[in-house]
Amino acid sequence: MPIAIHWFRRDLRIADNTALNAAANDQVIPVFVLSKWERDHHWCGAVRQEFLCGCLASLAKNLEAKGGRLIFREGPADAALEKLIRETGASEIYFARDPDPHGRAMEARVAAMAEQLGVTVHPHQDHALHERDEVLTGSGTPYRVFTPYARAWLKLNKPAPGRTLSRLSTPQNIASLELPTLAHWGLTSDAKIIEPGEAAARKRFGRFLDGPVFEYGTLRDIPSLEITSRLSQDLRWGLLSIREIHARCAELAVNGTAAQRKSIAIWINELIWREFYFHVLWHTPEVLEHEFQPETRTLKWRDHWRPEERAGGDKFQRWCAGQTGFPIVDAGMRQLAATGFMHNRVRMIVAMFLTKDLHVWWMHGESWFMRRLVDGEIASNNGGWQWSASTGTDAAPYFRIQNPWSQARRFDPDGNYIRRWVPELRDVSGAHLCTPPAPGLPIAKDYPLPMVDHAVERDEALEMFRRK
Ligand SMILES: Cc1cc2nc3c(=O)[nH]c(=O)nc-3n(C[C@H](O)[C@H](O)[C@H](O)COP(=O)(O)OP(=O)(O)OC[C@H]3O[C@@H](n4cnc5c(N)ncnc54)[C@H](O)[C@@H]3O)c2cc1C
């Protein structure tokens, strides 16, 4: 029987895994290649790696239950896979294509190595319902704004889910590193992260379909309620199949009321945003280096190109630490520090505050998020930051600057979200948490005064955009 390698990357599941299912006709060596932290990981941090470790432990167990054994090697992946091929005589490599440019560059290196060794490479579509060139304008060019992209996306037939792996046979006596822990990369984290692994992700999805999905359309923006799906890290690591997610929602919609169908469609729209940002990154990978809109590349941000530790000086540090004196901003930043997660509405508020109130370059915020988020996804994070900075595809118009006080009034009027994450404000009423304090009077003891005057900074941001 020929030997195939299944190179696990961000498809850490056994249910409806396109590349794994295709490989499973042969004897399969399932392998995950651990990256060397110092070189490859300026893009993510300890919480995401901790989640990854948990997902790998769960995957190893799931594969074992099917008769297989997950092998760990250390990267770079092309060198690690070459060594594995030479040791085992494997003649095929299966993997799921990665939407981000770093992953794609490695795929090209693996393909070149395999060609030299006479090994066949089988890349599969797995992470998106529609890949790079499936959603294009009538003239065959990529979309540059969301709404027409979404319309075209919705018209396309969706791939159906495949089977769950039933049996796997892995050759004996293949050397493997230990199951990794954070110590493997010399990292530590005290954030309390969401439960990792395929089973936990399926549970979350089931819970979401059992109720919250029907209220999503009306309540998704209230950060104190647990209405959103909390599936972002699961989608990032492929713990759930996007085909299965779509099919289950479509089934639910068929049997639902009109209001329920509307709510499901609003949730699906978020999945389209995810694929739209993949689309942007596929076609314009330079968004990782500079602003999507060329005319915004000359904006004079504070400390534009300085290294992040010094970027924006004390102001950036206070934002990172959740000590701005703006309760909704501080609550978001502290939720991020404590859990590696932040609600979407609050991500928008803190990102707009950093860029429009503190005038700090969005890339510093993007990088801070990437290293703190458990769901750090290069495409969505870049898209979200460029949107907030008014430099991206469907950027918020630069003159529409959110006021953090009125955002709090609108989305956390009782202060439940703020009080949960900022203990110094535990005894302060909702009304006081949503209103700027009188000059010199802190909202609570041990809580800082607002570090800037929103009205003044708003004018400065408008002037910065006019001068660009
Ligand atoms: C500044 C900023 C940075 C962001 N960084 C990331 C990131 O690194 N990783 C990430 O997955 N999302 C990011 N988002 C998008 C969004 O905030 C999260 O996907 C969402 O909060 C995750 O919670 P959920 O799974 O409960 O989402 P739900 O509301 O249940 O949405 C379902 C899924 O749709 C996708 N999604 C939802 N909103 C968006 C969006 N605006 N853009 C792209 N995809 C979306 C996610 O995969 C999400 O899990 C960012 C948004 C902003 C404004």
The ligand as an SDF file (V2000), in Angstrom:
LIG
                    3D

 53 58  0  0  0  0  0  0  0  0999 V2000
  -10.1630   45.5610   14.7410 C   0  0  0  0  0  0  0  0  0  0  0  0
  -10.7430   44.1770   14.5050 C   0  0  0  0  0  0  0  0  0  0  0  0
   -9.9170   43.0620   14.5230 C   0  0  0  0  0  0  0  0  0  0  0  0
  -10.4310   41.7820   14.2870 C   0  0  0  0  0  0  0  0  0  0  0  0
   -9.5840   40.6980   14.3160 N   0  0  0  0  0  0  0  0  0  0  0  0
  -10.0650   39.4560   14.0700 C   0  0  0  0  0  0  0  0  0  0  0  0
   -9.2120   38.3190   14.0790 C   0  0  0  0  0  0  0  0  0  0  0  0
   -8.0020   38.4140   14.2740 O   0  0  0  0  0  0  0  0  0  0  0  0
   -9.7790   37.0920   13.8710 N   0  0  0  0  0  0  0  0  0  0  0  0
  -11.1150   36.9400   13.6300 C   0  0  0  0  0  0  0  0  0  0  0  0
  -11.5720   35.8040   13.4510 O   0  0  0  0  0  0  0  0  0  0  0  0
  -11.9370   38.0020   13.5780 N   0  0  0  0  0  0  0  0  0  0  0  0
  -11.4580   39.2530   13.8040 C   0  0  0  0  0  0  0  0  0  0  0  0
  -12.3210   40.3210   13.7870 N   0  0  0  0  0  0  0  0  0  0  0  0
  -13.7360   40.1040   13.4320 C   0  0  0  0  0  0  0  0  0  0  0  0
  -14.6910   39.8200   14.6180 C   0  0  0  0  0  0  0  0  0  0  0  0
  -14.4790   40.7530   15.6240 O   0  0  0  0  0  0  0  0  0  0  0  0
  -14.5410   38.4160   15.1840 C   0  0  0  0  0  0  0  0  0  0  0  0
  -14.5450   37.4640   14.1590 O   0  0  0  0  0  0  0  0  0  0  0  0
  -15.6930   38.0980   16.1430 C   0  0  0  0  0  0  0  0  0  0  0  0
  -15.7200   39.0250   17.1920 O   0  0  0  0  0  0  0  0  0  0  0  0
  -15.5300   36.6990   16.6990 C   0  0  0  0  0  0  0  0  0  0  0  0
  -16.5740   36.4000   17.5730 O   0  0  0  0  0  0  0  0  0  0  0  0
  -17.6450   35.2830   17.2130 P   0  0  0  0  0  0  0  0  0  0  0  0
  -16.9520   34.0540   16.7660 O   0  0  0  0  0  0  0  0  0  0  0  0
  -18.5560   35.1820   18.3640 O   0  0  0  0  0  0  0  0  0  0  0  0
  -18.3360   35.9590   15.9470 O   0  0  0  0  0  0  0  0  0  0  0  0
  -19.7910   35.8340   15.3060 P   0  0  0  0  0  0  0  0  0  0  0  0
  -20.3990   37.1840   15.4170 O   0  0  0  0  0  0  0  0  0  0  0  0
  -20.5520   34.6950   15.8150 O   0  0  0  0  0  0  0  0  0  0  0  0
  -19.4580   35.6110   13.7600 O   0  0  0  0  0  0  0  0  0  0  0  0
  -19.2800   34.3080   13.1880 C   0  0  0  0  0  0  0  0  0  0  0  0
  -17.9490   34.2050   12.5030 C   0  0  0  0  0  0  0  0  0  0  0  0
  -17.8860   35.0920   11.4000 O   0  0  0  0  0  0  0  0  0  0  0  0
  -16.5740   35.6190   11.2670 C   0  0  0  0  0  0  0  0  0  0  0  0
  -16.6310   37.0720   11.4570 N   0  0  0  0  0  0  0  0  0  0  0  0
  -17.4900   37.7590   12.2450 C   0  0  0  0  0  0  0  0  0  0  0  0
  -17.2940   39.0860   12.1110 N   0  0  0  0  0  0  0  0  0  0  0  0
  -16.2940   39.2360   11.2160 C   0  0  0  0  0  0  0  0  0  0  0  0
  -15.6350   40.3680   10.6580 C   0  0  0  0  0  0  0  0  0  0  0  0
  -15.9800   41.6260   10.9640 N   0  0  0  0  0  0  0  0  0  0  0  0
  -14.6260   40.1620    9.7940 N   0  0  0  0  0  0  0  0  0  0  0  0
  -14.2700   38.8980    9.4400 C   0  0  0  0  0  0  0  0  0  0  0  0
  -14.8630   37.7930    9.9260 N   0  0  0  0  0  0  0  0  0  0  0  0
  -15.8600   37.9570   10.8070 C   0  0  0  0  0  0  0  0  0  0  0  0
  -15.7250   34.9720   12.3550 C   0  0  0  0  0  0  0  0  0  0  0  0
  -15.1060   33.8400   11.8020 O   0  0  0  0  0  0  0  0  0  0  0  0
  -16.7770   34.5880   13.3880 C   0  0  0  0  0  0  0  0  0  0  0  0
  -16.3910   33.5120   14.2060 O   0  0  0  0  0  0  0  0  0  0  0  0
  -11.8060   41.6320   14.0180 C   0  0  0  0  0  0  0  0  0  0  0  0
  -12.6440   42.7580   14.0020 C   0  0  0  0  0  0  0  0  0  0  0  0
  -12.1210   44.0200   14.2480 C   0  0  0  0  0  0  0  0  0  0  0  0
  -13.0280   45.2070   14.2300 C   0  0  0  0  0  0  0  0  0  0  0  0
  1  2  1  0
  2  3  1  0
  2 52  2  0
  3  4  2  0
  4  5  1  0
  4 50  1  0
  5  6  2  0
  6  7  1  0
  6 13  1  0
  7  8  2  0
  7  9  1  0
  9 10  1  0
 10 11  2  0
 10 12  1  0
 12 13  2  0
 13 14  1  0
 14 15  1  0
 14 50  1  0
 15 16  1  0
 16 17  1  0
 16 18  1  0
 18 19  1  0
 18 20  1  0
 20 21  1  0
 20 22  1  0
 22 23  1  0
 23 24  1  0
 24 25  2  0
 24 26  1  0
 24 27  1  0
 27 28  1  0
 28 29  2  0
 28 30  1  0
 28 31  1  0
 31 32  1  0
 32 33  1  0
 33 34  1  0
 33 48  1  0
 34 35  1  0
 35 36  1  0
 35 46  1  0
 36 37  1  0
 36 45  1  0
 37 38  2  0
 38 39  1  0
 39 40  1  0
 39 45  2  0
 40 41  1  0
 40 42  2  0
 42 43  1  0
 43 44  2  0
 44 45  1  0
 46 47  1  0
 46 48  1  0
 48 49  1  0
 50 51  2  0
 51 52  1  0
 52 53  1  0
M  END
$$$$
